Amino acid sequence: MLWWILMVFALAILSYLSTVGALFTLEVRYPFLTSTFINILILACIAGAVVRTLRKMKKGEKEILIQRVKELEEEVKALKEKSDS
């Protein structure tokens, strides 16, 4: 996750420098397309970070539900043993 944030930070700096006109001192034929490309990369990095976060949350929810199911199964076993006795 840290790498995603660092990539977004670096791309944001590049985007700012491109917008100001300080990034490309060379004669770039289409500076607008370069800025657009950097902004698309920023969007892709943010989308990747969001997807990764959502997957981690979903995995955590599954672990909690599996633990709860095990607890309920133990309770059912205990109730069956009480009723059999």
Secondary structure, 3 states (H helix, E strand, C coil): CHHHHHHHHHHHHHHHHHHHCCCCCCCCCCHHHHHHHHHHHHHHHHHHHHHHHHHHHHHHHHHHHHHHHHHHHHHHHHHHHHHHC
